[in-house]
């Protein structure tokens, strides 16, 4: 494999990290039955606040912590409004994504285009020396390794622990979960806040790692909506979510490379990843991809149907009243 291709794959893995973290955070939230549509604004505000805190304190750890708290605070507002005030989660999320994006622009003006700390690259000894694979996956900073661990931990928690079973029950059938002694709204608070904190960490991953700094035209603007789409594409399963994130990042990289070689309107090229994501979502949600599996040998059909299944948690976006 050529060095150029290996370097390209390495950059795709690095650039995808914030999307992976944000998408897993939203997956956890939605598995608990709550929709956090503030992702795009939360990521922007967390990226700005994380960079500002890191630049002021000269500590990326403080920056990441501040970003996580911002994401958790926004998520807490959604949980409180939905559970205690009985307001529509979707409406609250839309309002918050606009508010937080505007706050990021306004409050971030003093930090536009100024230098600041960056999370250092930390190749993993021995693993980074593995030909090809080592350079692609193990020659990064701690944010990338955290995203790998996060996918594995969230998968294990959801599908191999009784706490994960309770989480999925809260999102699927809260009445049955409550009858078995689960504190449904308490669980929703906890997992919404955890998911929001991860969205905040994703913001810090942008401004302290992928493209260090804060800019007037934030490069991560729009990625919150992509993360929401990736959760649907991923069928609320961590492994499919990371696959969707890497596919989208690869499409972005291909489009970026095409811009210098293909005589085609730049605006149309930039919309290509979005169009392909929308088409894929339509095919997955409509069952078209599942029907295409009938063309496969019978022994493979069941496995592919399980992989392509994308049913949302049955109680997502609904209120639970124990009375």
CORBELCOR-V926951 format. One line per field, one symbol per residue. phi: phi as a letter, one per 20 degrees, with the letter a starting at -180 (. if undefined). psi: psi as a letter, one per 40 degrees, with the letter a starting at -180 (. if undefined). burial: 1 if it has 9 or more other ideal C-beta (glycine too) atoms within 8 Angstrom, else 0. Layout:
phi=???
psi=???
burial=???
This chain:
phi=.ffffffffffffffegfffffffgffffffendddeegfffffffffffffffffelcfffffffffffffffffffffffeeeleffffffffffffffffffffegfdfldfafcfffcgegmffefgmgfffdccbefffffffffffffffffdccfffffgfffeebffffffeneefffffgfffffffffffffffffedcfbgpccgdffefoffffffffffgfllcgffffffffffffffffffffgecdebgfffffeggffffffffffffenffffffffeggfefffffffefcffgfdfmeedcfe
psi=hidddddddddddddedddddddddddddddeehhgeeddddddddddddddddddefhdddddddddddddddddddddddddefihdddddddddddddddddddedeehfiiiiihihghhiddeehhcdddddfgaidddddddddddddddddeeidddddddddddgddddddeehgdddddddddddddddddddddddeecdghihidgheehedddddddddddeffhddddddddddddddddddddddeehgihdddddeddddddddddddddeedddddeeeiideedddddddehfhihdeheiihhe.
burial=00000111111111111111111111111111111111111111111111111110000101111111111111111111111000001101110111111111101100110001101000010011010001111111101111110111011111000001011111110100110001011011101111111111111111111101111001011011111111111111111111111101111110100110000000001001100111011111000111001000000110011001010010110001000
